[in-house]
Amino acid sequence: MSNNAAIVDISQTANKFRSSIVLQAENKYIDVKSILGLFTTLVGGHSYELHVHGPDADEAKAAMSEVFAKHNLNVQVVE
């Protein structure tokens, strides 16, 4: 699976939700709905934290965890 496919998949999944979904990579914060932001940040081997806030946050957390796991990306969803 190419990284490009992962990025598109992640972004499309994030855009299904109204919640704000932000990926923290070291000291950078990236809006997961932005494909461009993901391209510059999502490189294998890092661990990331995902911050989800909004009206459908629970569903968004579940869906995002699934899509990151599917692409073997190490993401910790912050409660």
C-alpha positions in Angstrom: 0.0 0.0 0.0 1.5 3.3 -1.0 1.7 6.2 1.4 -0.4 8.2 -1.1 -3.3 5.8 -0.8 -3.0 5.9 3.0 -3.1 9.7 2.9 -6.2 9.9 0.7 -7.9 7.2 2.7 -7.2 9.0 6.0 -8.3 12.4 4.6 -11.5 11.0 3.1 -12.4 9.3 6.3 -11.8 12.4 8.4 -13.9 14.5 6.1 -17.0 12.3 6.8 -17.1 13.8 10.3 -18.0 17.3 11.6 -15.5 16.9 14.5 -12.1 18.6 14.4 -9.5 15.9 13.8 -5.9 16.9 14.4 -2.8 14.9 14.2 0.1 15.7 16.5 3.5 14.7 15.2 6.2 15.8 17.6 5.5 19.5 18.0 3.5 19.9 14.8 -0.3 19.9 14.6 -1.9 18.9 11.3 -5.6 19.1 10.3 -6.2 15.5 9.1 -8.8 16.7 6.6 -6.0 18.5 4.7 -4.3 16.2 2.2 -1.5 18.6 1.9 -0.8 18.7 5.6 -0.7 14.9 5.7 1.7 14.7 2.7 4.3 16.8 4.6 3.9 15.0 7.9 2.9 11.4 7.5 6.1 9.4 7.3 6.5 5.9 8.5 8.2 5.2 11.8 6.8 8.1 13.7 4.2 7.7 16.4 1.4 10.2 16.3 -1.3 11.4 18.6 -4.8 12.1 17.3 -7.0 14.7 18.9 -10.7 14.6 18.1 -13.2 17.1 19.3 -16.7 17.7 18.2 -20.3 16.4 18.0 -19.4 13.1 16.4 -16.1 12.6 18.2 -16.7 9.0 19.3 -17.6 7.8 15.9 -14.7 9.7 14.4 -12.2 8.3 16.9 -13.3 4.7 16.0 -13.2 5.3 12.3 -9.8 7.1 12.4 -8.2 4.4 14.6 -9.4 1.8 12.1 -8.0 3.6 9.0 -4.6 4.3 10.6 -4.4 0.7 11.8 -5.3 -0.5 8.3 -2.3 1.4 6.9 0.0 0.2 9.7 0.5 3.7 11.1 1.2 4.0 14.8 -1.4 6.5 16.2 -2.5 7.0 19.7 -6.0 8.4 20.0 -6.0 10.9 22.9 -9.2 10.7 25.0 
